[in-house]
Amino acid sequence: MRTQTLTKIGGILVMASLLTACAGKQEAPVQAETNPTVAAETTAEDVIVTETAQETVELEESELSYFEELVNDPAYNGFIKSSYKDPSNVKWEDVFYGGANLDNQQAFSEEESRDVLEGMRMGEYYCDVSKITSAEIEEFVASSTGTSYADARRPITWLYLDKYDAYYNMHGDTNYCQYDVTSGTRSGDTVILEISIDAEWGGYGNYCNDYETVLKKQADDSYQFVSNRLKWEVDSVPEQTFPITISEYTGETNFVTYPASETEGVVMRIIEDDEIMDYLYCSGYDEDPLTSVEGVTFDDYDLDGNTDILVIASNSQGSHVLVFDGYSSEAAEYDQYFMQNDGISGYVNENIKEYTLGDALNLLKDGREGDSFSSANEAYAYIARLYEMSHGSNEYDEAVYDLIDLRGDGSKALVCGVLGYGVDLYEYADGHFYTVMKNWGYGVGGNAGYSYLPGENTIYNSNADYAGALYYEYFMKVNDQHQLVTDRSFLSVNFDDANGNRSLDEGEEDSVFEVFSYYGYDKDGNEFPMTQEEYNKEVSVSEDYQPLCGSISYDELVKLLK
């Protein structure tokens, strides 16, 4: 790691009340002139030859030190955190989260401090709050990339208060990372840096620690960030690294395998647009790590619309099949990811005859081809068989099932669950089944579970925080697209919430279950106050509601489906 100090930093960017050095205003060490002036009589052909011969030069040690200090400056450190092919794709959350030396809440006026707490629904500050105004964002984006923040495709997601035209984010950690600039080249005004995460900072284990960063020199000798790319292909296994098309990701996606090392087994990652999107964690092999990948295939074996991944890998005990279920959602608060299904993987390894991907898929799909069914019973038998594979071998928590009248139109919905832990719900229509609920957990965190009103297409759930001081109630319906949506919801605040932040703060504990206030929410999430009488009328849950959890065994369900 180089420690040379920059000799000149010009220009400033004011953020909150602190001054931050701006990347666009740092001057690189002066390099001796190497390009001769072209005489007037020089032909165009001579100019091309001269420029081509000197088009790319290696950066000198002093220049590498300069750029290393630049990318390790907290103001610009976040530019190396994510990949982007052009400035419009910079992930500004990474840049501003721990960078730019943003101030905390101590610089705020009392009024602004109260407004921020109210906006965050917090009773007090638990850690520092970063603040930056819209004008400061625009200035910083322009100076560091030469673009407008209005064109940002990945803007920050902080609390915005129009009153101050500013953004706020409370966090106590940092995403800062130390980088080493190992080499670089200059071609005209373009600088390309080879950057690695400093070994002392860990990075992403043994792999995915190298970046290629492009900067552009400006007329005032400042530099702007143009692009940044994670060099995920470094040290990968060519035979098990290839482009893929899967439902979870729409960008340029690659499945990448890295060899086992002395400290960890084989590593598998999903890379989209040069960014790490997922890490396939192989559970159950910590003591005897998997050392090689023998085969990979992608197939929606459970027909839920998400691509799943099957891997055959080996360790000292031989070959093993690993089944990773794919999850995705159009909702912004959820990510796309893959999770190893331990139950399914265990079932396949116990029953497979030959360790081939074809045999593994045939076992999972019971020889079935296609994704349509002739009846609800046939579809439900397929789902329940896989659910039993995944959960039926659990000697402590037996899987249970049910066929319920949810809509009152003569159709039946399938319930699969493990009592006290989680529940799935499926519907059938037009030759296909639809996943309404999958792995919806309950039994912890104040969630008592789910119930339904037979024939009325209504599912109810209640949830509590602070041992019931906050009590949430939800009434949901399944729409025509077989998606579960909230129809109406309510909140009972069972204490004196003096500051209205929906948090049980110090000094409010004595009022728990002594003071009550009630609120309702429309379909758009807009809150409105309610009287106790109105609340009790709206949230009344009659004895007609039935538990949505399953009540019969797999063998009993199979008999019903025949």
MARMI-564186 format. One line per field, with one value per residue (C-alpha): residue number from 0; residue in one letter; chain; x, y, z. Coordinates in Angstrom, 2 decimals. Example, Ala and Ser with C-alpha at 12.3 -4.5 7.8 and 13.67 -1.06 7.14 Angstrom:
<rs>
lopa <- c(0	1)
roti <- c(A	S)
roba <- c(A	A)
x <- c(12.30	13.67)
y <- c(-4.50	-1.06)
z <- c(7.80	7.14)
</rs>
This chain:
<rs>
lopa <- c(0	1	2	3	4	5	6	7	8	9	10	11	12	13	14	15	16	17	18	19	20	21	22	23	24	25	26	27	28	29	30	31	32	33	34	35	36	37	38	39	40	41	42	43	44	45	46	47	48	49	50	51	52	53	54	55	56	57	58	59	60	61	62	63	64	65	66	67	68	69	70	71	72	73	74	75	76	77	78	79	80	81	82	83	84	85	86	87	88	89	90	91	92	93	94	95	96	97	98	99	100	101	102	103	104	105	106	107	108	109	110	111	112	113	114	115	116	117	118	119	120	121	122	123	124	125	126	127	128	129	130	131	132	133	134	135	136	137	138	139	140	141	142	143	144	145	146	147	148	149	150	151	152	153	154	155	156	157	158	159	160	161	162	163	164	165	166	167	168	169	170	171	172	173	174	175	176	177	178	179	180	181	182	183	184	185	186	187	188	189	190	191	192	193	194	195	196	197	198	199	200	201	202	203	204	205	206	207	208	209	210	211	212	213	214	215	216	217	218	219	220	221	222	223	224	225	226	227	228	229	230	231	232	233	234	235	236	237	238	239	240	241	242	243	244	245	246	247	248	249	250	251	252	253	254	255	256	257	258	259	260	261	262	263	264	265	266	267	268	269	270	271	272	273	274	275	276	277	278	279	280	281	282	283	284	285	286	287	288	289	290	291	292	293	294	295	296	297	298	299	300	301	302	303	304	305	306	307	308	309	310	311	312	313	314	315	316	317	318	319	320	321	322	323	324	325	326	327	328	329	330	331	332	333	334	335	336	337	338	339	340	341	342	343	344	345	346	347	348	349	350	351	352	353	354	355	356	357	358	359	360	361	362	363	364	365	366	367	368	369	370	371	372	373	374	375	376	377	378	379	380	381	382	383	384	385	386	387	388	389	390	391	392	393	394	395	396	397	398	399	400	401	402	403	404	405	406	407	408	409	410	411	412	413	414	415	416	417	418	419	420	421	422	423	424	425	426	427	428	429	430	431	432	433	434	435	436	437	438	439	440	441	442	443	444	445	446	447	448	449	450	451	452	453	454	455	456	457	458	459	460	461	462	463	464	465	466	467	468	469	470	471	472	473	474	475	476	477	478	479	480	481	482	483	484	485	486	487	488	489	490	491	492	493	494	495	496	497	498	499	500	501	502	503	504	505	506	507	508	509	510	511	512	513	514	515	516	517	518	519	520	521	522	523	524	525	526	527	528	529	530	531	532	533	534	535	536	537	538	539	540	541	542	543	544	545	546	547	548	549	550	551	552	553	554	555	556	557	558	559	560	561)
roti <- c(M	R	T	Q	T	L	T	K	I	G	G	I	L	V	M	A	S	L	L	T	A	C	A	G	K	Q	E	A	P	V	Q	A	E	T	N	P	T	V	A	A	E	T	T	A	E	D	V	I	V	T	E	T	A	Q	E	T	V	E	L	E	E	S	E	L	S	Y	F	E	E	L	V	N	D	P	A	Y	N	G	F	I	K	S	S	Y	K	D	P	S	N	V	K	W	E	D	V	F	Y	G	G	A	N	L	D	N	Q	Q	A	F	S	E	E	E	S	R	D	V	L	E	G	M	R	M	G	E	Y	Y	C	D	V	S	K	I	T	S	A	E	I	E	E	F	V	A	S	S	T	G	T	S	Y	A	D	A	R	R	P	I	T	W	L	Y	L	D	K	Y	D	A	Y	Y	N	M	H	G	D	T	N	Y	C	Q	Y	D	V	T	S	G	T	R	S	G	D	T	V	I	L	E	I	S	I	D	A	E	W	G	G	Y	G	N	Y	C	N	D	Y	E	T	V	L	K	K	Q	A	D	D	S	Y	Q	F	V	S	N	R	L	K	W	E	V	D	S	V	P	E	Q	T	F	P	I	T	I	S	E	Y	T	G	E	T	N	F	V	T	Y	P	A	S	E	T	E	G	V	V	M	R	I	I	E	D	D	E	I	M	D	Y	L	Y	C	S	G	Y	D	E	D	P	L	T	S	V	E	G	V	T	F	D	D	Y	D	L	D	G	N	T	D	I	L	V	I	A	S	N	S	Q	G	S	H	V	L	V	F	D	G	Y	S	S	E	A	A	E	Y	D	Q	Y	F	M	Q	N	D	G	I	S	G	Y	V	N	E	N	I	K	E	Y	T	L	G	D	A	L	N	L	L	K	D	G	R	E	G	D	S	F	S	S	A	N	E	A	Y	A	Y	I	A	R	L	Y	E	M	S	H	G	S	N	E	Y	D	E	A	V	Y	D	L	I	D	L	R	G	D	G	S	K	A	L	V	C	G	V	L	G	Y	G	V	D	L	Y	E	Y	A	D	G	H	F	Y	T	V	M	K	N	W	G	Y	G	V	G	G	N	A	G	Y	S	Y	L	P	G	E	N	T	I	Y	N	S	N	A	D	Y	A	G	A	L	Y	Y	E	Y	F	M	K	V	N	D	Q	H	Q	L	V	T	D	R	S	F	L	S	V	N	F	D	D	A	N	G	N	R	S	L	D	E	G	E	E	D	S	V	F	E	V	F	S	Y	Y	G	Y	D	K	D	G	N	E	F	P	M	T	Q	E	E	Y	N	K	E	V	S	V	S	E	D	Y	Q	P	L	C	G	S	I	S	Y	D	E	L	V	K	L	L	K)
roba <- c(A	A	A	A	A	A	A	A	A	A	A	A	A	A	A	A	A	A	A	A	A	A	A	A	A	A	A	A	A	A	A	A	A	A	A	A	A	A	A	A	A	A	A	A	A	A	A	A	A	A	A	A	A	A	A	A	A	A	A	A	A	A	A	A	A	A	A	A	A	A	A	A	A	A	A	A	A	A	A	A	A	A	A	A	A	A	A	A	A	A	A	A	A	A	A	A	A	A	A	A	A	A	A	A	A	A	A	A	A	A	A	A	A	A	A	A	A	A	A	A	A	A	A	A	A	A	A	A	A	A	A	A	A	A	A	A	A	A	A	A	A	A	A	A	A	A	A	A	A	A	A	A	A	A	A	A	A	A	A	A	A	A	A	A	A	A	A	A	A	A	A	A	A	A	A	A	A	A	A	A	A	A	A	A	A	A	A	A	A	A	A	A	A	A	A	A	A	A	A	A	A	A	A	A	A	A	A	A	A	A	A	A	A	A	A	A	A	A	A	A	A	A	A	A	A	A	A	A	A	A	A	A	A	A	A	A	A	A	A	A	A	A	A	A	A	A	A	A	A	A	A	A	A	A	A	A	A	A	A	A	A	A	A	A	A	A	A	A	A	A	A	A	A	A	A	A	A	A	A	A	A	A	A	A	A	A	A	A	A	A	A	A	A	A	A	A	A	A	A	A	A	A	A	A	A	A	A	A	A	A	A	A	A	A	A	A	A	A	A	A	A	A	A	A	A	A	A	A	A	A	A	A	A	A	A	A	A	A	A	A	A	A	A	A	A	A	A	A	A	A	A	A	A	A	A	A	A	A	A	A	A	A	A	A	A	A	A	A	A	A	A	A	A	A	A	A	A	A	A	A	A	A	A	A	A	A	A	A	A	A	A	A	A	A	A	A	A	A	A	A	A	A	A	A	A	A	A	A	A	A	A	A	A	A	A	A	A	A	A	A	A	A	A	A	A	A	A	A	A	A	A	A	A	A	A	A	A	A	A	A	A	A	A	A	A	A	A	A	A	A	A	A	A	A	A	A	A	A	A	A	A	A	A	A	A	A	A	A	A	A	A	A	A	A	A	A	A	A	A	A	A	A	A	A	A	A	A	A	A	A	A	A	A	A	A	A	A	A	A	A	A	A	A	A	A	A	A	A	A	A	A	A	A	A	A	A	A	A	A	A	A	A	A	A	A	A	A	A	A	A	A	A	A	A	A	A	A	A	A	A	A	A	A	A	A	A	A	A	A	A	A	A	A	A	A	A	A	A	A	A	A	A)
x <- c(0.00	1.39	1.31	2.54	0.67	-0.96	0.77	-2.19	-5.95	-7.97	-11.68	-14.17	-17.58	-19.61	-21.77	-23.75	-21.17	-17.96	-15.58	-14.68	-11.92	-13.42	-12.03	-12.60	-10.20	-7.17	-4.13	-1.96	1.83	3.24	4.56	7.43	6.31	6.85	4.72	6.63	4.80	3.70	5.15	2.84	4.16	3.64	1.25	-1.92	-0.31	2.64	0.27	-1.56	1.69	3.02	-0.17	-0.54	3.04	2.50	-1.18	-0.77	1.89	2.38	1.73	4.75	5.03	4.19	1.02	-0.03	0.41	-1.71	-4.57	-4.33	-4.82	-7.68	-9.70	-9.02	-10.33	-13.68	-15.31	-14.63	-14.05	-17.60	-16.95	-15.05	-17.76	-19.97	-19.66	-20.94	-20.33	-21.00	-21.63	-25.41	-25.13	-23.06	-24.61	-24.82	-25.87	-22.33	-20.73	-22.64	-23.15	-19.71	-18.15	-17.98	-17.34	-21.00	-21.91	-24.12	-27.19	-25.17	-25.02	-28.82	-31.06	-33.50	-36.38	-34.58	-33.54	-37.17	-38.29	-35.69	-36.73	-40.37	-39.58	-37.62	-40.26	-37.60	-37.76	-34.07	-30.83	-29.04	-26.11	-24.94	-27.13	-25.60	-27.17	-26.71	-28.78	-30.05	-27.77	-24.74	-25.61	-25.95	-22.65	-20.80	-22.22	-21.31	-17.78	-16.98	-18.62	-19.56	-23.20	-26.46	-27.96	-31.30	-29.95	-28.91	-30.37	-29.37	-30.03	-29.83	-32.81	-32.45	-35.18	-35.97	-37.45	-38.79	-38.71	-34.90	-34.49	-32.10	-31.57	-30.85	-29.54	-28.94	-26.19	-23.39	-21.22	-19.35	-18.77	-15.22	-12.64	-8.92	-7.67	-4.27	-3.67	-1.37	-0.84	-2.33	-2.04	-2.66	-3.95	-4.42	-6.81	-8.00	-6.50	-7.18	-6.37	-5.94	-7.19	-7.26	-8.86	-6.12	-5.47	-5.94	-9.55	-10.60	-12.65	-14.86	-12.76	-10.20	-11.88	-13.56	-11.17	-9.93	-11.34	-10.62	-11.44	-11.51	-11.06	-10.98	-8.71	-10.41	-9.13	-8.36	-6.28	-9.06	-10.32	-13.81	-14.99	-16.11	-16.58	-15.69	-15.71	-15.33	-12.89	-14.87	-13.26	-9.87	-8.95	-12.31	-12.59	-13.17	-14.98	-17.57	-17.90	-20.37	-23.14	-26.66	-30.25	-32.40	-35.66	-34.18	-31.93	-32.44	-28.98	-25.83	-25.58	-22.81	-22.46	-18.91	-16.99	-13.76	-11.44	-11.21	-8.41	-6.74	-9.29	-12.57	-14.22	-15.25	-16.97	-19.96	-21.33	-23.97	-22.65	-24.99	-23.62	-20.21	-21.64	-21.91	-25.63	-25.56	-23.24	-24.30	-23.63	-23.22	-24.59	-23.54	-20.03	-18.04	-16.12	-15.43	-15.56	-16.55	-13.42	-14.73	-17.86	-18.68	-21.85	-24.41	-27.86	-30.71	-34.34	-37.58	-38.14	-40.82	-42.65	-43.02	-41.80	-38.31	-35.20	-33.57	-29.97	-28.78	-25.09	-23.11	-19.96	-17.52	-15.40	-13.41	-16.63	-17.57	-20.21	-23.17	-26.22	-27.05	-30.44	-30.75	-34.28	-34.66	-36.63	-37.66	-40.30	-41.36	-41.68	-38.84	-38.19	-37.22	-34.07	-33.61	-31.60	-30.93	-31.08	-29.99	-32.95	-31.39	-34.39	-34.65	-30.87	-30.82	-33.68	-31.98	-28.65	-30.36	-32.39	-30.39	-29.00	-26.33	-24.84	-25.83	-27.81	-30.32	-31.01	-31.29	-33.87	-35.78	-36.00	-37.21	-39.79	-40.82	-40.17	-42.62	-42.18	-43.92	-45.46	-49.20	-51.61	-54.95	-56.55	-56.05	-55.57	-52.74	-51.05	-51.45	-50.06	-46.93	-46.50	-47.16	-44.69	-41.91	-42.96	-42.82	-39.35	-38.23	-39.92	-41.23	-37.92	-37.84	-38.37	-39.22	-41.61	-43.94	-45.29	-49.07	-51.49	-55.03	-57.46	-59.49	-62.39	-60.82	-62.86	-66.27	-66.44	-66.13	-62.34	-59.93	-56.63	-53.71	-52.07	-48.67	-47.00	-44.94	-46.87	-45.45	-42.90	-44.24	-46.95	-47.37	-50.58	-51.32	-54.19	-54.96	-56.40	-56.23	-53.80	-51.30	-50.82	-49.93	-47.83	-49.78	-47.61	-44.25	-42.29	-44.36	-42.95	-44.69	-44.32	-41.58	-41.21	-44.77	-46.32	-48.91	-49.81	-52.47	-56.15	-58.76	-62.50	-63.84	-65.48	-64.79	-61.27	-59.99	-56.73	-55.97	-52.68	-51.72	-48.27	-46.97	-43.98	-42.78	-44.72	-48.00	-47.47	-47.85	-50.39	-50.78	-53.68	-53.90	-56.77	-55.59	-57.17	-55.93	-56.37	-57.12	-53.38	-53.21	-51.19	-51.87	-52.48	-53.41	-57.03	-56.98	-54.80	-54.92	-52.67	-53.41	-50.88	-51.23	-49.20	-48.80	-46.81	-46.14	-43.92	-45.91	-42.89	-44.45	-41.58	-41.66	-39.18	-37.67	-40.29	-43.22	-43.04	-45.34	-48.18	-48.25	-51.84	-52.96	-53.35	-54.69	-54.90	-56.11	-55.31	-56.37	-54.61	-56.14	-54.88	-52.31	-50.91	-52.41	-53.03	-56.20	-57.18	-60.02	-62.11	-62.03	-65.57	-64.63	-61.50	-63.28	-65.91	-63.40	-60.98	-63.53	-62.37	-65.24	-65.05	-65.69	-62.01	-60.01	-56.25	-54.26	-51.61	-52.59	-54.17	-53.72	-50.73	-49.20	-50.67	-54.14	-53.75	-52.68	-55.87	-57.99	-56.25	-56.76)
y <- c(0.00	3.38	6.30	9.20	12.40	14.48	17.79	19.77	19.54	22.34	23.11	22.05	20.46	21.46	18.63	19.36	21.35	19.59	20.26	17.38	17.18	16.69	14.05	16.33	18.86	16.78	17.26	14.30	14.57	16.32	13.89	14.84	15.77	12.79	13.67	15.87	18.75	17.92	20.35	22.14	20.19	16.79	14.63	13.13	9.74	10.79	12.07	8.74	6.82	9.13	9.02	5.29	4.64	6.64	5.90	3.85	4.35	2.70	4.90	5.85	5.01	8.54	8.46	5.09	6.55	9.54	7.42	5.03	7.91	9.16	5.91	5.53	9.01	8.45	10.85	8.57	5.16	4.09	4.47	1.15	-0.74	-1.57	-2.10	0.38	0.67	4.40	7.11	6.83	3.38	4.44	3.04	6.30	4.51	3.09	6.46	8.47	5.78	6.00	8.64	12.37	12.89	13.63	15.24	13.70	14.94	17.16	19.81	20.02	22.62	21.35	21.72	19.84	17.15	16.63	16.55	13.90	11.72	12.02	11.16	8.10	7.21	7.11	8.39	9.16	8.95	5.64	6.57	9.28	10.64	11.57	14.53	15.91	18.46	18.06	20.87	19.18	15.88	17.54	19.38	16.26	14.09	16.69	17.22	13.54	12.06	14.95	13.85	14.98	13.21	13.41	10.73	8.37	4.90	3.85	6.84	6.86	5.61	7.88	9.79	12.95	16.03	18.60	21.26	21.18	19.75	17.26	13.53	11.77	8.33	6.91	4.32	3.43	1.35	2.15	0.49	1.82	-0.53	-0.08	-0.54	-1.05	0.40	-2.25	-0.86	1.46	2.98	6.35	6.85	10.52	11.80	8.31	6.48	2.80	1.52	-2.04	-2.11	-4.84	-4.94	-4.67	-8.15	-6.88	-5.91	-9.42	-8.63	-11.41	-14.30	-15.67	-14.37	-11.32	-8.78	-7.09	-4.13	-2.19	1.50	4.10	7.84	10.80	13.79	17.18	20.51	21.72	18.57	17.04	13.47	12.07	8.48	6.87	3.18	0.45	-3.29	-6.19	-8.61	-11.64	-13.86	-13.80	-17.29	-18.77	-22.36	-22.03	-25.36	-24.37	-20.68	-19.66	-17.18	-18.16	-17.06	-17.45	-15.95	-14.28	-11.87	-10.00	-8.51	-10.09	-13.02	-15.58	-18.65	-18.59	-21.31	-20.78	-23.57	-24.79	-23.38	-24.22	-22.09	-22.87	-25.27	-24.63	-21.26	-20.66	-17.21	-15.60	-12.48	-10.01	-7.02	-7.55	-7.48	-10.31	-11.05	-14.28	-16.75	-20.40	-21.50	-25.26	-26.10	-29.29	-29.45	-27.25	-30.16	-31.81	-29.00	-29.64	-29.49	-29.64	-29.11	-31.93	-30.54	-27.74	-27.40	-24.91	-26.04	-24.97	-28.43	-27.23	-25.27	-22.13	-19.84	-19.38	-21.03	-23.52	-24.74	-28.33	-28.93	-32.15	-31.56	-33.82	-34.01	-36.80	-38.80	-38.78	-37.03	-35.06	-33.42	-29.92	-28.40	-24.61	-23.22	-19.90	-17.06	-13.78	-11.11	-8.04	-6.22	-3.76	-4.84	-8.35	-9.51	-12.41	-15.21	-18.95	-21.09	-24.68	-26.93	-29.28	-31.62	-32.02	-32.37	-35.04	-36.96	-36.97	-38.14	-40.98	-42.19	-41.38	-44.38	-42.65	-39.24	-37.52	-34.33	-36.18	-38.76	-36.06	-34.12	-37.28	-38.17	-34.69	-34.47	-38.15	-38.45	-35.68	-33.40	-30.09	-27.65	-28.17	-30.50	-32.04	-31.33	-29.60	-32.96	-33.89	-30.52	-30.69	-34.22	-32.95	-30.07	-32.12	-34.82	-32.21	-30.62	-34.01	-34.58	-31.28	-31.45	-34.98	-36.38	-33.92	-36.16	-33.24	-31.21	-33.24	-31.72	-31.30	-30.56	-29.49	-28.78	-25.68	-23.69	-20.25	-18.50	-20.13	-20.91	-24.67	-24.70	-25.98	-24.50	-26.60	-25.84	-27.30	-26.45	-27.32	-26.45	-23.48	-22.67	-21.89	-22.39	-22.56	-21.90	-22.90	-22.43	-24.15	-22.71	-23.44	-26.34	-24.66	-24.20	-20.83	-20.15	-17.76	-18.16	-19.91	-20.35	-17.75	-18.10	-17.61	-18.60	-16.07	-12.30	-11.72	-13.45	-15.92	-17.33	-17.09	-17.90	-17.74	-17.18	-20.12	-19.14	-15.41	-15.13	-13.50	-14.33	-12.79	-12.25	-10.43	-9.35	-7.69	-5.61	-4.75	-7.68	-6.35	-2.63	-2.32	-4.67	-4.98	-6.72	-7.50	-8.69	-10.02	-11.35	-13.39	-11.40	-12.69	-13.13	-15.47	-12.96	-12.29	-8.57	-6.57	-5.46	-3.46	-3.21	-1.71	-0.73	-0.53	1.59	0.36	3.00	6.75	7.33	10.97	11.69	9.54	7.55	4.09	3.13	2.34	4.93	5.54	6.99	5.47	1.98	2.77	3.61	0.20	-1.11	2.02	4.34	3.26	4.81	3.22	3.65	2.20	2.07	2.12	0.07	2.76	2.71	6.05	6.22	7.52	7.67	5.56	5.46	2.34	1.50	1.81	-0.25	-3.06	-3.25	-3.39	-5.91	-8.29	-11.85	-14.28	-17.92	-18.77	-18.11	-21.32	-21.85	-21.73	-24.29	-27.82	-30.60	-33.95	-36.14	-36.62	-40.13	-38.79	-36.05	-38.56	-40.55	-37.41	-36.54	-39.94)
z <- c(0.00	-0.99	1.41	-0.71	0.18	-2.52	-2.85	-4.08	-3.64	-5.12	-4.95	-2.30	-1.96	1.09	2.46	5.62	7.55	6.55	3.67	1.39	-1.19	-4.63	-6.94	-9.86	-8.36	-7.47	-9.66	-10.64	-10.47	-13.51	-16.11	-18.38	-21.90	-24.18	-27.20	-29.67	-31.28	-34.81	-37.33	-39.77	-42.73	-41.04	-43.04	-41.57	-42.02	-39.84	-37.13	-36.99	-36.71	-33.97	-31.90	-32.30	-31.21	-28.03	-27.56	-24.40	-21.72	-18.37	-15.34	-13.29	-9.60	-8.53	-10.64	-9.19	-5.71	-6.64	-7.95	-5.01	-2.62	-4.77	-4.66	-0.94	-0.20	1.63	-0.82	-3.81	-2.25	-3.13	-6.85	-6.68	-4.78	-7.76	-11.49	-14.06	-17.77	-17.81	-15.18	-15.45	-13.84	-10.83	-7.65	-5.72	-2.54	-2.39	-3.10	-0.50	2.15	3.66	1.46	1.02	4.75	5.41	8.71	11.41	13.22	15.58	12.85	12.56	14.12	16.74	14.30	11.54	13.99	15.04	11.42	10.56	13.51	12.53	8.93	10.02	12.62	15.32	18.87	19.15	17.24	17.72	15.50	13.12	10.36	7.02	5.25	1.78	-0.09	-3.62	-4.77	-3.21	-4.85	-8.25	-7.79	-6.68	-9.47	-12.08	-10.79	-10.30	-13.42	-15.71	-15.72	-14.13	-11.12	-12.93	-15.30	-12.48	-12.90	-9.38	-7.10	-3.31	-1.30	1.75	3.53	1.56	3.25	0.82	3.54	3.47	-0.04	1.52	1.97	5.29	6.21	9.69	9.88	12.24	9.95	6.78	3.44	3.23	1.74	1.26	-2.29	-3.88	-7.34	-8.78	-12.29	-14.86	-18.31	-19.89	-23.42	-24.16	-21.50	-20.52	-17.55	-16.89	-13.40	-12.20	-8.60	-5.96	-2.53	0.06	1.53	5.08	4.25	3.28	0.21	-1.10	0.14	-2.28	-5.42	-6.97	-5.48	-8.67	-10.58	-13.74	-13.36	-16.13	-15.47	-17.82	-17.40	-17.74	-19.03	-15.49	-14.78	-12.68	-13.20	-13.60	-13.17	-16.43	-15.64	-13.18	-13.71	-11.32	-12.97	-11.90	-14.53	-12.78	-11.46	-12.52	-13.80	-17.58	-17.92	-15.33	-16.16	-18.85	-19.75	-18.68	-19.20	-16.09	-14.87	-11.81	-13.72	-16.97	-17.51	-18.91	-16.50	-15.92	-13.75	-12.40	-10.60	-8.68	-7.54	-3.97	-1.84	1.47	3.32	1.53	-0.87	-4.43	-4.88	-7.18	-7.92	-10.12	-11.87	-13.57	-15.46	-13.81	-10.27	-7.75	-7.39	-5.43	-3.77	-3.87	-0.31	-0.07	3.38	5.15	3.73	6.09	7.60	4.25	1.64	-1.93	-4.08	-7.65	-9.74	-12.12	-13.69	-13.56	-15.07	-14.85	-14.75	-13.11	-11.63	-9.17	-11.91	-9.80	-12.60	-11.13	-12.52	-10.14	-10.19	-9.88	-9.19	-8.96	-6.92	-5.12	-1.99	-0.32	0.16	-3.53	-5.61	-4.26	-5.79	-4.58	-5.44	-5.21	-5.38	-7.18	-5.63	-7.18	-6.81	-8.70	-5.37	-4.86	-1.26	-2.29	-4.04	-6.40	-4.85	-4.70	-1.57	-1.17	-0.47	2.07	2.20	-1.58	-1.93	0.77	-0.84	-4.24	-2.82	-0.96	-3.93	-7.07	-8.97	-11.01	-10.25	-13.45	-13.93	-16.09	-13.38	-10.73	-12.76	-13.64	-9.95	-9.01	-11.80	-11.59	-15.30	-16.08	-19.09	-19.68	-17.25	-17.70	-15.91	-16.79	-13.41	-10.07	-8.38	-10.74	-10.18	-6.41	-6.31	-8.07	-5.63	-2.52	-3.60	-3.80	-0.51	1.18	-0.29	1.17	4.58	5.15	6.41	9.33	12.35	14.62	12.48	10.30	7.10	6.98	4.14	3.38	0.54	1.35	-0.09	-0.36	-3.07	-2.74	-6.48	-6.22	-6.63	-4.02	-2.93	-1.63	1.71	2.59	5.86	8.90	12.04	13.90	11.20	7.74	5.14	1.34	-0.59	-4.19	-6.64	-9.94	-13.14	-16.86	-16.64	-14.30	-10.59	-9.11	-6.03	-3.79	-0.67	-0.41	2.79	4.64	8.12	11.43	15.07	15.88	15.92	17.07	14.05	15.35	11.94	9.24	9.01	6.25	5.93	3.88	0.62	1.09	-0.37	2.80	4.60	7.98	9.77	12.95	14.05	17.20	18.20	21.71	23.19	21.84	22.42	18.64	17.10	13.33	11.58	7.88	5.68	2.31	-0.87	-3.82	-7.03	-10.51	-11.14	-8.11	-6.11	-2.45	-1.92	1.17	1.04	4.28	7.36	10.83	13.71	17.41	19.33	22.88	24.72	24.86	21.68	22.46	19.46	17.05	15.88	16.39	18.65	22.37	23.63	27.02	29.36	27.47	28.99	31.92	29.55	27.80	27.70	29.51	26.51	23.12	19.66	16.43	12.76	9.44	6.06	2.62	-0.34	-1.15	2.40	3.43	7.17	8.81	12.51	13.88	17.01	19.14	18.03	14.35	14.87	16.71	13.98	11.13	12.61	14.04	13.31	13.76	14.77	11.12	10.35	10.06	10.61	7.36	8.21	7.13	9.15	7.36	6.52	3.10	2.78	3.62	0.99	-1.66	-1.05	-1.48	-4.75	-6.39)
</rs>
